């Protein structure tokens, strides 16, 4: 009898709030996806490529999984929680967000089963894409419905919803590629995932929440959210996307220099003066600092290409963005939400601090991998470093999502 009631009660706890369910799924996906990628890199470098070889190039699948399955689980958990709060609307119910979790979790599990060599990998990849797209579509529709109910007055919500629409486009392109293997279609899906989905949502959330968190934690801090920066961000990132799709690398600096300048200026405006920041706030600023750094690297790469037709730095700018910006803020933002929404003190804690510091080292390692002869070996070390960083953090976070709030409150 107990073996039946315990899982049922645990399921009720984990489904008590969208952030619980989706963060748990995201945390699990984070480890599963990187275990596969680390093993593939190790196998390719030292074991003669003995790991299962999927029909789609592994590097492309790594980008798809991280951009459309791993990080979006966290994004949907956050957005499904905060959209009603931003717009003073009733919170979403289980029937709204549980199907999102089923689609996102099931989609990645089946995708990874294909990558591990189980069954018909081509069929499994298609099924995984359909499930992921279904979960994404349901989540997007509910969020767009909230924006419509509020009349579109909250521009941060409008921005995130717009980016989620690009996510549906990217997933559609990926699904089409699985049936019609045109590499240009896969390339478009990957680039849209970076610059039209993840980057806009991350930037929009930072634009709204970093000043808010700083104002909550620091006395006499004056939050500032210049809306012109959010308005300028969108044409810059869309032009960058278009140039990448057109292979116009010699012209990327025209938008990447303004992007680096604007985000660097925001960091300077937001950074508190003459006050000691708590660690939970400091990691938000350090994580955001990787954004201007990434676009400086993109600009240097573009200028060098325009001048010499030599493509230097390889994927270093992309991984300053992916690991440095996305990865750092994943730990920083999710830790804060997890602490606050579980009734715990708003502190970083040793486990999250360890994860955050490791992610900084992993970012630098992955950047260095583009500059050394044995790049694949350093990439494998960076992937293992990601696992070292995230295993303790995922275990602690998952335990919180599976247990009731410590203050006895609902959610």
SVG drawing of the C-alpha trace seen along z (x, -y; Angstrom):
<svg xmlns="http://www.w3.org/2000/svg" viewBox="-8 -55 56 57">
<polyline fill="none" stroke="black" stroke-width="0.4" points="0.0,0.0 2.8,-2.4 4.5,-1.7 1.4,-3.1 0.7,-6.2 4.3,-7.4 4.8,-7.9 1.3,-9.5 2.1,-12.0 5.5,-12.7 3.8,-13.4 1.4,-15.8 4.3,-17.6 6.3,-18.0 3.2,-19.1 2.2,-21.6 3.7,-24.5 5.0,-25.0 8.5,-25.8 8.7,-22.6 7.8,-20.4 9.7,-22.1 12.8,-22.8 12.9,-19.1 12.6,-18.1 15.2,-20.6 17.6,-19.5 17.2,-15.9 17.6,-16.8 20.7,-18.8 22.6,-15.7 21.2,-13.2 22.1,-15.4 25.6,-16.1 26.3,-12.5 25.6,-11.6 27.7,-14.5 30.6,-13.9 30.6,-10.2 30.4,-10.9 33.4,-13.3 35.4,-10.9 34.6,-8.1 35.5,-10.2 38.8,-11.3 40.1,-8.3 38.1,-5.2 37.9,-5.4 34.4,-6.6 32.8,-3.4 29.7,-5.2 26.5,-5.0 26.5,-7.2 23.1,-8.9 21.8,-9.6 22.2,-13.4 25.7,-14.8 26.2,-14.6 27.3,-18.3 24.0,-19.4 22.0,-17.2 23.9,-18.5 22.9,-22.0 19.3,-21.0 18.9,-19.2 20.5,-21.9 18.6,-24.7 15.1,-23.2 14.9,-20.6 17.3,-21.3 17.3,-25.0 13.6,-25.5 12.4,-23.3 13.8,-25.8 12.5,-28.7 8.9,-27.4 9.1,-26.7 10.0,-30.3 7.6,-31.9 4.6,-29.8 5.2,-30.9 5.9,-34.6 3.6,-35.6 0.5,-35.6 2.5,-37.6 3.8,-40.1 0.3,-40.7 -1.7,-40.4 -3.7,-37.4 -4.6,-34.1 -1.9,-31.5 -2.0,-28.6 -3.3,-25.3 -1.9,-21.8 -3.9,-21.0 -2.2,-23.9 1.5,-23.1 1.6,-19.3 1.1,-18.6 4.0,-21.0 6.3,-18.9 5.1,-15.6 6.0,-16.8 9.3,-18.3 10.5,-15.4 9.2,-12.7 10.7,-14.4 14.1,-14.5 14.1,-11.0 13.1,-9.5 15.7,-11.7 18.4,-10.6 17.3,-6.9 17.9,-7.4 21.3,-8.9 22.2,-6.0 21.5,-3.6 18.2,-2.1 15.8,-0.9 15.2,-2.8 17.1,-6.0 15.6,-7.8 12.1,-7.0 12.8,-7.9 14.3,-11.2 11.1,-12.0 8.9,-11.0 11.0,-13.0 10.7,-16.1 6.9,-15.7 6.6,-15.4 8.9,-18.3 7.0,-20.5 3.7,-19.5 4.9,-20.5 6.3,-23.7 3.1,-24.5 0.9,-24.0 3.1,-26.1 3.3,-28.9 -0.5,-28.9 -1.2,-29.3 1.4,-32.1 0.1,-33.9 -3.4,-33.6 -2.3,-35.4 -0.7,-38.1 -3.9,-38.5 -6.0,-38.6 -3.9,-41.5 -4.0,-43.3 -0.3,-43.1 0.6,-45.9 3.5,-44.0 6.3,-44.3 8.6,-41.8 5.8,-39.2 5.3,-40.2 9.0,-39.8 9.2,-36.3 6.1,-35.2 7.5,-36.5 10.7,-34.5 8.7,-31.3 7.0,-31.7 10.4,-31.6 11.0,-28.4 8.0,-26.8 9.5,-27.8 12.9,-26.3 11.3,-23.0 9.3,-22.8 12.4,-23.3 14.2,-20.6 11.3,-18.2 11.3,-18.9 15.0,-18.2 14.4,-14.8 12.2,-13.9 14.0,-16.0 17.7,-16.0 18.7,-19.4 21.6,-20.7 20.4,-24.3 17.2,-23.5 19.1,-22.2 21.5,-25.1 18.5,-27.5 16.9,-25.7 20.1,-25.9 20.7,-29.6 17.2,-30.5 17.4,-28.6 20.4,-30.7 19.6,-34.2 15.8,-34.3 14.8,-32.1 17.3,-31.6 19.1,-34.9 15.9,-37.1 14.2,-35.2 17.4,-35.3 17.9,-39.0 14.3,-39.9 14.2,-38.1 17.5,-39.8 16.1,-43.2 13.1,-42.8 14.5,-40.7 18.1,-41.8 17.1,-45.3 14.1,-43.9 16.3,-41.4 18.9,-44.1 16.3,-46.5 14.9,-43.8 18.3,-42.9 20.0,-46.3 19.0,-49.4 18.7,-52.7 19.3,-50.8 17.4,-52.5 16.2,-49.9 16.4,-51.0 14.9,-49.3 15.5,-51.5 12.9,-50.1 14.7,-51.5 17.4,-48.8 14.7,-46.0 13.4,-47.7 16.9,-47.9 17.8,-44.4 15.3,-42.8 16.4,-44.3 20.1,-43.7 19.5,-40.0 17.3,-39.4 19.8,-41.0 22.5,-38.9 20.4,-35.8 19.8,-36.8 23.5,-37.4 24.4,-34.1 21.8,-32.4 23.3,-34.2 26.8,-33.4 27.5,-37.1 30.2,-36.8 32.1,-39.8 29.2,-42.0 28.3,-40.7 30.4,-43.3 27.9,-46.0 25.4,-44.6 27.7,-42.8 29.6,-46.0 26.4,-47.8 25.1,-44.7 28.3,-44.5 28.2,-48.2 24.5,-48.2 24.8,-45.2 28.0,-46.4 26.4,-49.7 23.4,-48.0 25.8,-46.0 27.5,-49.2 24.2,-50.9 22.9,-48.0 26.0,-47.2 25.6,-48.5 28.0,-51.2 29.4,-51.5 27.6,-48.5 28.4,-44.9 26.3,-42.5 25.0,-39.2 26.5,-36.3 23.0,-35.3 22.9,-38.7 26.5,-38.9 26.3,-35.7 23.5,-37.4 25.8,-40.3 28.8,-38.0 26.6,-35.8 25.2,-38.7 28.8,-40.0 29.4,-37.1 26.9,-38.6 29.0,-41.6 32.1,-39.5 30.5,-37.0 29.6,-39.8 33.0,-41.3 34.4,-37.9 31.8,-37.7 32.8,-41.2 36.5,-40.4 35.8,-37.2 33.8,-39.2 36.3,-42.0 39.1,-39.5 37.1,-37.6 36.3,-40.8 39.9,-41.8 41.6,-38.5 38.9,-35.9 40.2,-33.9 37.7,-32.5 39.4,-32.8 38.2,-31.8 35.9,-29.0 33.0,-28.3 34.6,-30.3 32.1,-33.3 29.2,-30.8 30.3,-29.0 31.0,-32.2 27.3,-32.8 26.1,-29.2 28.1,-28.2 29.1,-31.6 25.9,-33.5 23.2,-30.8 24.9,-28.4 25.9,-30.9 22.5,-32.5 20.8,-29.1 22.5,-28.4 22.0,-31.9 18.4,-32.5 17.1,-29.0 18.8,-28.9 17.1,-32.1 13.7,-31.0 14.1,-27.6 15.2,-29.1 12.4,-31.7 9.6,-29.4 10.5,-26.6 10.3,-28.9 14.1,-28.8 16.4,-31.8 17.5,-33.7 21.2,-32.7 23.4,-31.1 24.7,-28.2 27.8,-26.1 26.4,-23.8 25.2,-26.5 28.4,-28.5 30.5,-25.4 28.4,-24.9 28.7,-28.6 32.5,-28.7 32.9,-25.5 30.8,-26.9 33.2,-29.9 36.1,-27.4 34.2,-25.3 33.5,-28.4 37.1,-29.3 38.1,-25.7 35.7,-25.5 37.0,-28.8 40.6,-27.6 39.5,-24.4 39.2,-26.5 42.7,-27.7 44.7,-24.5 45.7,-21.7 43.9,-18.9 40.5,-20.7 38.5,-17.5 40.3,-16.5 39.7,-19.9 36.1,-19.8 35.7,-16.5 37.3,-17.9 34.9,-20.9 31.9,-18.5 33.1,-16.5 33.6,-19.8 29.9,-20.6 28.9,-17.3 31.1,-18.0 29.5,-21.4 25.9,-20.3 25.7,-16.9 25.6,-18.2 23.4,-21.2 20.9,-18.9 20.7,-16.5 20.1,-19.2 17.6,-21.0 15.7,-17.9 15.4,-17.0 13.8,-20.4 11.4,-19.9 10.4,-16.5 9.7,-17.6 7.1,-20.1 8.0,-23.7 9.8,-24.1 7.4,-26.9 4.3,-24.8 2.9,-27.0 1.4,-25.8 3.3,-25.7"/>
</svg>
